[in-house]
Amino acid sequence: MEKVKIKRGRQIYDAELKEELVRLLQTGKSAKEISKTFGIRENVLYRWRMKATSTTKKVKEENQNDFTLRLLAENKALLKENERLSIEREILKKALRLFSISD
């Protein structure tokens, strides 16, 4: 949890520190308190939180899309199998009628 300075006066923070501070924000601590404690501007904290939540939303949407695609593929396979079984059932019914008539 260390920050590193670069030339233009900007600071780069560890991803671990960012995640921890975003968690603190989400648990109810105010951005002002966190800002004073860690010496980071409030707007930076809000930006990190927004980025973290948008990333989470994207992951959820991707998972939802994958799930939907899997369901569509499974549905297609089940419809195909249902059609095959219906045809087999009709063939068996006809065969049963033929054997029952000839006896």
GIDAUR-V339925 format. One record per residue. N is the residue number from 1. OMEGA is omega in whole degrees, 0 to 359 (NA if undefined). Layout:
BEGIN
n = {N | N}
omega = {OMEGA | OMEGA}
END
This chain:
BEGIN
n = {1 | 2 | 3 | 4 | 5 | 6 | 7 | 8 | 9 | 10 | 11 | 12 | 13 | 14 | 15 | 16 | 17 | 18 | 19 | 20 | 21 | 22 | 23 | 24 | 25 | 26 | 27 | 28 | 29 | 30 | 31 | 32 | 33 | 34 | 35 | 36 | 37 | 38 | 39 | 40 | 41 | 42 | 43 | 44 | 45 | 46 | 47 | 48 | 49 | 50 | 51 | 52 | 53 | 54 | 55 | 56 | 57 | 58 | 59 | 60 | 61 | 62 | 63 | 64 | 65 | 66 | 67 | 68 | 69 | 70 | 71 | 72 | 73 | 74 | 75 | 76 | 77 | 78 | 79 | 80 | 81 | 82 | 83 | 84 | 85 | 86 | 87 | 88 | 89 | 90 | 91 | 92 | 93 | 94 | 95 | 96 | 97 | 98 | 99 | 100 | 101 | 102 | 103}
omega = {185 | 177 | 182 | 180 | 172 | 193 | 190 | 177 | 177 | 179 | 177 | 182 | 176 | 176 | 179 | 179 | 179 | 180 | 181 | 180 | 176 | 176 | 178 | 178 | 183 | 180 | 175 | 176 | 181 | 180 | 180 | 179 | 181 | 180 | 180 | 183 | 187 | 178 | 180 | 181 | 181 | 183 | 177 | 178 | 179 | 179 | 179 | 180 | 181 | 180 | 180 | 181 | 179 | 177 | 179 | 179 | 179 | 180 | 179 | 179 | 178 | 178 | 179 | 179 | 178 | 180 | 180 | 178 | 178 | 179 | 179 | 179 | 180 | 179 | 179 | 180 | 180 | 177 | 179 | 179 | 179 | 178 | 179 | 180 | 177 | 179 | 179 | 180 | 179 | 178 | 180 | 178 | 179 | 179 | 179 | 179 | 180 | 181 | 181 | 180 | 184 | 181 | NA}
END
